[in-house]
């Protein structure tokens, strides 16, 4: 193998390793942001959530109901204190340039008129990078039995 071929092989390896490391870093940042959204819903942190969801955000519930950003944030504000926890599990993240996709399980624990209830859903969320931050564009859930 010529010296040039060796240099090119080493450069290709270093570039691919660098790209993989950046993707891991981006995925980790996206997952942290995703967790902060679920904590924001529990805390009804409306200023944070207003920034975290894209203006054209859509939430397709497993029941078939579709929320816009405005209707979902209204529900969260009206439910202040009712969400006790929203815990994500088995999450996978993919980052493709300015687009991030996560999927996993979400267990929701909340107060009801008769006590407390918990349920688990599977979800897929789509994010768009806006500068150095993410915005959630879409959230789709499927009820899990």
C-alpha positions as CSV (number, residue, x, y, z in Angstrom):
1,X,0.0,0.0,0.0
2,X,1.4,3.4,-0.9
3,X,1.9,6.1,1.7
4,X,-0.8,8.2,0.1
5,X,-3.3,5.3,0.4
6,X,-2.3,4.8,4.1
7,X,-2.8,8.5,4.8
8,X,-6.2,8.4,3.1
9,X,-7.2,5.3,5.1
10,X,-6.2,6.9,8.4
11,X,-7.9,10.1,7.5
12,X,-11.1,8.3,6.6
13,X,-11.0,6.4,9.8
14,X,-10.5,9.5,11.9
15,X,-13.3,11.3,10.1
16,X,-15.7,8.5,10.5
17,X,-14.8,8.2,14.2
18,X,-15.2,11.9,14.7
19,X,-18.7,11.8,13.0
20,X,-19.8,8.9,15.2
21,X,-18.6,10.7,18.3
22,X,-20.5,13.9,17.3
23,X,-23.7,11.8,16.6
24,X,-23.3,10.2,20.1
25,X,-22.9,13.7,21.6
26,X,-26.0,15.0,19.7
27,X,-28.1,12.0,20.7
28,X,-27.1,12.5,24.4
29,X,-28.1,16.2,24.2
30,X,-31.4,15.3,22.6
31,X,-32.2,12.7,25.3
32,X,-31.4,15.2,28.0
33,X,-33.7,17.7,26.3
34,X,-36.4,15.1,26.0
35,X,-36.2,14.4,29.8
36,X,-36.4,18.1,30.5
37,X,-39.6,18.3,28.5
38,X,-41.2,15.6,30.6
39,X,-40.0,17.2,33.8
40,X,-41.4,20.5,32.4
41,X,-44.8,18.9,31.9
42,X,-44.9,17.6,35.5
43,X,-43.9,21.0,36.8
44,X,-46.2,22.8,34.4
45,X,-43.2,25.0,33.5
46,X,-45.0,27.0,30.8
47,X,-42.2,29.4,29.9
48,X,-39.9,26.5,29.2
49,X,-42.5,24.4,27.4
50,X,-43.5,27.4,25.2
51,X,-39.9,27.4,23.9
52,X,-39.5,23.6,23.8
53,X,-42.3,22.9,21.4
54,X,-42.2,24.1,17.8
55,X,-45.0,26.5,16.7
56,X,-46.4,23.8,14.4
57,X,-46.1,21.0,17.0
58,X,-48.6,18.2,16.8
59,X,-49.4,15.6,19.5
60,X,-51.3,12.5,18.2
61,X,-52.5,10.6,21.2
62,X,-53.0,6.9,21.2
63,X,-56.8,7.6,21.6
64,X,-56.8,9.4,18.2
65,X,-57.0,12.9,19.7
66,X,-54.7,15.4,18.1
67,X,-53.4,18.4,20.0
68,X,-51.7,21.5,18.6
69,X,-49.1,23.3,20.6
70,X,-51.7,25.7,22.0
71,X,-54.2,23.0,23.0
72,X,-51.5,20.8,24.5
73,X,-50.0,23.7,26.5
74,X,-53.5,24.6,27.7
75,X,-54.0,21.0,28.9
76,X,-50.7,21.1,30.7
77,X,-51.5,24.4,32.4
78,X,-54.9,23.2,33.5
79,X,-53.4,20.0,34.8
80,X,-50.9,21.7,37.0
81,X,-50.2,19.4,40.0
82,X,-52.0,16.5,38.5
83,X,-49.0,15.0,36.7
84,X,-46.9,13.3,39.5
85,X,-44.3,11.8,37.1
86,X,-43.5,11.1,33.5
87,X,-40.7,8.6,33.2
88,X,-39.2,7.6,29.9
89,X,-37.7,4.1,29.5
90,X,-36.1,2.0,26.7
91,X,-35.4,5.2,24.7
92,X,-33.4,5.2,21.4
93,X,-32.3,8.4,19.7
94,X,-31.3,9.1,16.1
95,X,-29.9,12.4,14.9
96,X,-29.9,13.2,11.2
97,X,-28.4,16.7,10.8
98,X,-31.1,19.1,12.1
99,X,-33.6,16.3,12.7
100,X,-33.8,14.2,15.8
101,X,-36.0,11.2,16.4
102,X,-36.6,9.4,19.7
103,X,-38.8,6.4,20.5
104,X,-39.4,4.6,23.7
105,X,-41.8,4.0,26.5
106,X,-43.3,6.6,28.7
107,X,-45.0,5.8,32.1
108,X,-47.3,8.5,33.3
109,X,-48.4,8.7,36.9
110,X,-51.1,11.3,37.7
111,X,-53.7,12.3,40.2
112,X,-57.3,11.6,39.2
113,X,-60.7,12.6,40.8
114,X,-60.7,9.2,42.6
115,X,-57.0,8.9,43.5
116,X,-54.0,8.1,41.3
117,X,-53.5,6.2,38.1
118,X,-50.6,5.1,36.0
119,X,-50.4,4.1,32.4
120,X,-47.6,3.3,29.9
121,X,-47.5,4.4,26.3
122,X,-45.0,3.8,23.5
123,X,-44.0,6.9,21.6
124,X,-42.1,8.4,18.7
125,X,-41.0,12.0,18.9
126,X,-39.5,14.2,16.2
127,X,-37.3,17.2,16.9
128,X,-35.8,19.9,14.8
129,X,-32.6,21.6,15.8
130,X,-32.9,25.4,16.1
131,X,-29.4,26.7,16.4
132,X,-27.9,25.0,19.5
133,X,-31.3,24.0,20.9
134,X,-34.0,21.5,19.9
135,X,-37.7,22.0,19.5
136,X,-40.2,19.1,19.6
137,X,-42.2,19.0,16.3
138,X,-44.2,15.9,16.7
139,X,-45.2,13.4,19.4
140,X,-47.2,10.2,18.6
141,X,-48.2,7.7,21.2
142,X,-49.7,4.2,21.2
143,X,-51.4,2.8,24.3
144,X,-49.6,-0.1,25.8
145,X,-51.5,-2.8,27.6
